[in-house]
């Protein structure tokens, strides 16, 4: 079993949402509860931290520059030069107890992001799809914690997670329109492996899932539901992962610290850090908004 090493000892409250920019060779990631956007440059070993005024669940690069963010109060554009936010749309203005959680772009440049309530109320979350013209569509309702997502290489199949249900769902998707069929259960994670959180997909179509509270990322076969490989992380709150590096064989893993008590924080001094491990299979590139 390989063990990931800490590359940024950030001590994030809830590190999440990693996304690799292959052109700039930097990693965007967030601290949801710390209300921070971060940009990690591995060549310089530098992590830039940008404070924000609300919870942030995910950040993805725009094809024409800047970022799209999924935040507490909806979708936003973010200018990396001026550090200014511009609101796009909040589909859950009627749910003040909700915030956006994980988000990612599909192979055709549409940004998918899901929500959750602060109280993790069952059935209060939804999954949304944002298009380049800023139109927003509701895809799935009645979730509890909408989480990690990934697509097949041709974009015809989407996976996403509802964490408390410990379930990975699959949906057939029309690549041209983004319209998806009703979700079906791909597989359910056994209790002993821990709740599934964020995920990514490799070039062989296998899913890499961070398991909250268990200090591990597991490579899963979505067709059989079998665990194929495990990556050990020396902190328990593993939250998400993505591939990066020139050859997409660096697996970056985000972690959190706020769920730990004082004694656990002493035992896990790197909790909330960004971790990295070299893997044997090539990953898939993160997609840009507007592709």
C-alpha positions as CSV (number, residue, x, y, z in Angstrom):
1,X,0.0,0.0,0.0
2,X,1.4,3.4,-1.0
3,X,1.4,6.3,1.4
4,X,0.7,9.9,0.4
5,X,3.1,12.6,1.6
6,X,2.1,16.1,2.7
7,X,3.2,18.8,0.2
8,X,1.3,21.8,1.7
9,X,0.9,21.8,5.5
10,X,-2.0,24.2,5.3
11,X,-4.1,23.0,8.3
12,X,-7.3,23.7,6.3
13,X,-10.5,23.3,8.3
14,X,-12.1,21.4,5.4
15,X,-9.8,21.1,2.4
16,X,-11.7,20.1,-0.8
17,X,-12.4,20.6,-4.5
18,X,-9.0,20.0,-6.1
19,X,-8.7,20.8,-9.8
20,X,-5.5,20.7,-12.0
21,X,-4.8,23.3,-14.6
22,X,-2.7,21.4,-17.1
23,X,-1.7,24.6,-19.1
24,X,-0.4,26.5,-16.0
25,X,0.6,23.4,-14.1
26,X,-1.1,24.6,-10.9
27,X,-3.7,23.0,-8.6
28,X,-6.7,24.9,-7.4
29,X,-8.2,23.7,-4.1
30,X,-10.4,25.2,-1.4
31,X,-10.9,25.3,2.3
32,X,-14.7,25.2,2.6
33,X,-15.1,26.2,6.2
34,X,-12.1,28.5,6.2
35,X,-13.6,30.4,3.3
36,X,-10.4,30.2,1.2
37,X,-9.4,29.6,-2.4
38,X,-5.9,28.3,-2.8
39,X,-3.5,27.9,-5.8
40,X,-0.7,25.4,-5.4
41,X,2.3,25.7,-7.7
42,X,4.4,22.5,-7.3
43,X,7.3,23.8,-9.4
44,X,7.7,26.7,-6.9
45,X,6.4,24.7,-4.0
46,X,4.2,27.7,-3.3
47,X,0.6,27.8,-2.1
48,X,-1.2,31.1,-2.6
49,X,-4.2,31.6,-0.3
50,X,-7.1,34.0,-1.2
51,X,-9.6,34.8,1.5
52,X,-13.3,34.9,0.6
53,X,-16.4,36.1,2.3
54,X,-18.4,32.9,2.2
55,X,-18.1,29.1,2.1
56,X,-16.6,27.8,-1.1
57,X,-17.1,24.2,-2.3
58,X,-15.2,24.0,-5.6
59,X,-13.2,26.0,-8.2
60,X,-12.7,25.2,-11.8
61,X,-10.7,27.0,-14.5
62,X,-12.5,28.9,-17.3
63,X,-11.3,28.4,-20.9
64,X,-10.9,32.2,-21.4
65,X,-9.2,32.8,-18.0
66,X,-10.3,33.1,-14.4
67,X,-12.3,30.6,-12.5
68,X,-15.9,29.5,-11.9
69,X,-16.7,28.9,-8.2
70,X,-19.5,27.0,-6.4
71,X,-20.1,28.9,-3.2
72,X,-22.5,29.2,-0.3
73,X,-24.7,31.6,-2.3
74,X,-24.5,30.0,-5.7
75,X,-22.3,30.2,-8.8
76,X,-19.7,32.9,-9.3
77,X,-17.0,34.1,-11.7
78,X,-13.7,34.9,-10.1
79,X,-11.1,37.2,-11.7
80,X,-7.6,36.0,-10.7
81,X,-6.1,39.4,-11.4
82,X,-8.4,41.6,-9.5
83,X,-9.5,38.9,-7.0
84,X,-13.1,40.1,-7.6
85,X,-16.3,37.9,-7.5
86,X,-19.2,38.3,-9.9
87,X,-22.4,36.5,-9.1
88,X,-23.9,34.3,-11.8
89,X,-27.0,32.6,-10.2
90,X,-28.1,31.1,-6.9
91,X,-30.6,28.3,-7.6
92,X,-31.2,27.8,-3.9
93,X,-32.0,31.3,-2.7
94,X,-35.1,29.8,-1.1
95,X,-32.9,27.5,1.0
96,X,-30.7,29.7,3.3
97,X,-29.6,26.7,5.3
98,X,-27.9,25.2,2.2
99,X,-24.5,25.7,0.6
100,X,-22.8,24.4,-2.5
101,X,-20.4,21.5,-2.0
102,X,-18.4,19.7,-4.6
103,X,-18.3,20.6,-8.3
104,X,-16.5,19.7,-11.5
105,X,-16.7,20.3,-15.3
106,X,-17.8,17.6,-17.7
107,X,-15.8,17.0,-20.9
108,X,-17.9,19.5,-22.8
109,X,-17.3,22.5,-20.4
110,X,-20.4,22.4,-18.4
111,X,-20.0,22.9,-14.6
112,X,-21.9,20.5,-12.4
113,X,-22.1,21.2,-8.7
114,X,-24.2,19.9,-5.8
115,X,-25.5,21.2,-2.5
116,X,-26.0,20.2,1.1
117,X,-27.7,21.7,4.1
118,X,-25.5,22.8,7.1
119,X,-27.5,20.3,9.2
120,X,-27.0,17.5,6.6
121,X,-30.8,17.2,6.3
122,X,-31.9,14.2,4.3
123,X,-33.3,15.0,0.9
124,X,-32.5,18.7,1.0
125,X,-29.7,18.6,-1.5
126,X,-29.7,18.8,-5.3
127,X,-27.3,18.5,-8.2
128,X,-27.2,21.3,-10.8
129,X,-25.6,22.0,-14.2
130,X,-24.3,25.4,-15.3
131,X,-23.8,26.1,-19.0
132,X,-21.4,28.6,-20.6
133,X,-24.4,30.9,-21.3
134,X,-25.0,30.9,-17.5
135,X,-28.2,29.0,-17.7
136,X,-28.7,26.6,-14.8
137,X,-30.5,23.3,-14.8
138,X,-31.6,21.1,-11.9
139,X,-30.5,17.5,-12.6
140,X,-31.2,15.5,-9.4
141,X,-33.2,16.3,-6.3
142,X,-33.7,14.6,-2.9
143,X,-30.0,14.1,-2.1
144,X,-28.4,14.6,1.3
145,X,-24.8,15.5,0.5
146,X,-24.2,15.9,-3.2
147,X,-20.5,15.0,-3.7
148,X,-17.8,13.7,-5.9
149,X,-18.4,13.4,-9.7
150,X,-16.6,12.0,-12.7
151,X,-17.3,11.2,-16.4
152,X,-16.3,8.5,-18.9
153,X,-13.8,9.6,-21.5
154,X,-16.5,10.2,-24.1
155,X,-18.8,12.0,-21.7
156,X,-21.7,9.6,-22.2
157,X,-21.6,8.3,-18.6
158,X,-21.5,10.3,-15.4
159,X,-20.9,9.2,-11.8
160,X,-21.7,11.1,-8.7
161,X,-21.9,10.4,-5.0
162,X,-24.4,10.9,-2.2
163,X,-22.2,10.6,0.8
164,X,-24.5,9.5,3.7
165,X,-26.1,6.9,1.4
166,X,-22.6,5.6,0.7
167,X,-23.7,5.2,-2.9
168,X,-22.1,5.9,-6.2
169,X,-24.7,6.6,-8.9
170,X,-24.3,6.4,-12.6
171,X,-26.3,8.3,-15.3
172,X,-26.3,8.1,-19.0
173,X,-25.7,11.6,-20.4
174,X,-26.3,13.2,-23.8
175,X,-22.9,14.7,-24.6
176,X,-24.4,17.5,-26.8
177,X,-27.0,18.8,-24.3
178,X,-25.8,17.5,-20.9
179,X,-29.3,16.0,-20.3
180,X,-29.0,12.9,-18.1
181,X,-31.2,9.9,-17.5
182,X,-32.4,9.2,-14.0
183,X,-29.5,8.0,-11.8
184,X,-29.0,4.3,-11.1
185,X,-26.9,2.7,-8.4
186,X,-23.5,1.8,-9.7
187,X,-22.3,0.3,-6.3
188,X,-22.6,0.9,-2.6
189,X,-19.4,1.3,-0.5
190,X,-19.1,-1.2,2.4
191,X,-19.5,0.4,5.8
192,X,-16.0,-0.6,6.9
193,X,-14.4,1.5,4.1
194,X,-15.9,4.8,5.3
195,X,-18.3,7.3,3.6
196,X,-17.3,8.2,0.0
197,X,-16.5,11.9,-0.4
198,X,-14.8,13.4,-3.5
199,X,-13.5,11.4,-6.4
200,X,-11.8,11.4,-9.8
201,X,-11.5,8.9,-12.7
202,X,-8.4,7.5,-14.3
203,X,-7.6,6.7,-18.0
204,X,-8.9,3.1,-17.5
205,X,-12.3,4.2,-16.3
206,X,-11.7,3.3,-12.7
207,X,-12.8,5.6,-9.8
208,X,-10.5,7.0,-7.1
209,X,-12.6,7.9,-4.1
210,X,-11.5,9.7,-0.9
211,X,-13.2,8.1,2.2
212,X,-14.0,10.6,4.9
213,X,-12.7,9.6,8.4
214,X,-10.7,6.6,7.2
215,X,-7.5,8.2,6.0
216,X,-7.5,6.5,2.6
217,X,-8.3,6.8,-1.1
218,X,-9.5,3.7,-2.8
219,X,-9.5,2.8,-6.5
220,X,-12.8,1.2,-7.4
221,X,-14.0,-0.8,-10.4
222,X,-17.5,0.9,-10.9
223,X,-18.8,-2.1,-12.9
224,X,-18.1,-4.8,-10.3
225,X,-17.9,-2.6,-7.2
226,X,-14.6,-4.2,-6.2
227,X,-11.8,-2.3,-4.5
228,X,-8.6,-2.5,-6.6
229,X,-6.0,-0.5,-4.7
230,X,-5.7,1.6,-1.6
231,X,-3.7,4.7,-0.9
232,X,-2.9,5.4,2.8
233,X,-3.1,9.0,4.0
234,X,-1.6,9.8,7.5
235,X,-4.6,11.8,8.5
236,X,-8.1,10.5,8.9
237,X,-10.3,13.2,7.2
238,X,-9.6,12.5,3.6
239,X,-12.0,14.6,1.4
240,X,-11.2,14.5,-2.3
241,X,-8.6,13.8,-4.9
242,X,-7.6,14.6,-8.5
243,X,-4.8,13.8,-10.9
244,X,-2.0,16.3,-11.8
245,X,1.6,16.6,-12.9
246,X,2.9,16.6,-16.5
247,X,2.0,12.9,-17.0
248,X,-1.2,12.9,-14.8
249,X,0.3,10.3,-12.5
250,X,0.5,12.6,-9.4
251,X,-2.6,12.0,-7.3
252,X,-3.4,15.0,-5.1
253,X,-5.5,14.5,-2.0
254,X,-7.2,17.1,0.2
255,X,-7.9,16.7,3.9
256,X,-9.6,18.5,6.8
257,X,-9.0,19.2,10.4
258,X,-12.2,20.7,11.8
259,X,-13.9,17.3,12.4
260,X,-11.0,16.3,14.8
261,X,-10.9,17.0,18.5
262,X,-7.8,18.5,20.2
263,X,-6.3,15.1,21.0
264,X,-6.7,13.9,17.4
265,X,-5.2,17.1,16.0
266,X,-2.1,16.4,18.2
267,X,-1.9,12.9,16.8
268,X,-2.5,14.1,13.2
269,X,-0.4,17.3,13.0
270,X,-0.7,17.4,9.2
271,X,-4.5,17.3,9.2
272,X,-5.9,19.8,6.7
273,X,-2.8,19.5,4.5
274,X,-2.6,18.8,0.8
275,X,-1.1,15.4,0.0
276,X,0.4,13.8,-3.1
277,X,1.3,10.3,-4.2
278,X,2.7,8.8,-7.4
279,X,0.5,6.2,-8.9
280,X,1.0,3.6,-11.7
281,X,-2.0,4.5,-13.9
282,X,-2.5,7.7,-15.8
283,X,-5.3,10.0,-14.7
284,X,-7.6,12.1,-16.8
285,X,-7.3,15.8,-17.2
286,X,-9.6,18.3,-15.5
287,X,-11.9,20.0,-17.9
288,X,-12.3,23.8,-18.3
289,X,-15.6,25.7,-18.1
290,X,-16.6,26.8,-21.6
291,X,-14.8,23.9,-23.6
